[in-house]
Amino acid sequence: MDANAAGGGKAGLSQEQIEAALGIRDAAALSERERIALEYADRVSATPVDVPDEFFARLQALFSEREIVELTAHIAHENYNAKSNRPLRVDANDFCAAPVHTREGPFLAASQPPAGGLDHSA
């Protein structure tokens, strides 16, 4: 997560936009395309996948077919990373101070984890 937030910052996203994308700030800082892309990511990441025709029509109104394919590929790749990194105990790389939520509560990825380390049992 912190690598993506750091990359977003380098690509010109503001801290407000990064925090909105992470769901810790109001999404008003995001454009309609950004909000729909994030909702698409949530829907594609759900189990089972939930992309009804009505939502897909909204997506098609804002993105080209090529952009939708690219979004889908990136979302699938990030899901793969999450599904493999978490059980293998791959920790954040501390590229930026992105909030990370654990059972013990939030802390910044670029800071020390909570006393006793991260709870990787989730």
N, C-alpha and C positions, 0 to 999 in steps of 0.2 A: 504494500500500500504506500509506503513512504517513497518508494522509487517513482511511482506514478504521480504522486503529489509533487515531488521535486521536478519531475519532467514537465508537469503542468505549469509550474512556476517559471521554468526556463522557456516555455512556449508562450509565456505572456499572461497566464491566468493570475488573477489577483488572489491574495489570501482569502478574501471573502468568497470568491468563486470556488476555490479548492474546498473550503469549509462547507459551502452549500452542496457541492458534489458529494462530500463525505456524509452529508445529512446532519451536520451539527450547526448549521446556520440556515436561515430562511432562503429558499430557492429564488427569491426576487433578484439576486445578483446574476442569475443565469438567464440566457436567452431561451426562447421557446424551443429552438432546436436542441439546446443543451439539456433542457428539462425532459424532452421527449426521448433523447438518447439515453439519459439516465434511467428513465422509466423502462425503456426497452431492455437495458442491461438487467434491471431487476426482474423483469418478466422472463427473459431468456435464462437467467440464473436460478429461477424458481424450480422446484421439483414438485410436480411435473411442470414442464415449460408451459407458460400461460401467455400466448400472444394471440388474442382473439382477432377476428377479421376487422372489427371496428377500429381497434388500436393500430393494426397493421396499415389500414387505410390512412390514418393520421400520420404514421411514419412515412408512408409513400408520398404524402403531400409535402413533406419537408426535406426528404432525402432522395437522391437518385438511387436506381437499382444497385449501381456500383458501390455507393456509400453504404447502403444497407448490408450488402455482402461484407464489406470491410468492417463495419461495426460488429456484425455477427461474429466474424472471425476473431476480432480483438476480444470480444466478450467471452467467447469459447476458450481462447488462450488464457485469459485471466482466471477463468473458472478452473482450468487445468492446473494453473500455478497454485491457486488456493487449495485445490483438492490434493495436491502432492506436497506442497510446502508445509501445511499445517501438521499432517501426521508425521512428517519427517523432522519436525521441530526446527524448521528453518526460520530464524528470527529476522526481524527487520534489519535493514542495512544502515539505518540512521542517516539517510540522505537529506531528510528535512524533519522539522518538528511537527509531524502529523499526529493527531490524537489517535490513540489506539484504545479500544474499549475491551476490558477483560471483566471477569466476574468480580474482581476486586474494585473495579471502577476505571475511569479514564486516566491515562497518563500520556505524556508526549513521547513519541517513538525515538526522538533524539535525546531523550533523558534516560535515566536508569529505570528499569522496570520496578514494579512494586516489590517490597520486601518479600523474600521467598521466591522471587522469579515469577514468570508468567504461568498461569494455569492453562496448560495445553490439553486438558482433558475434554474440552468442549468439542 
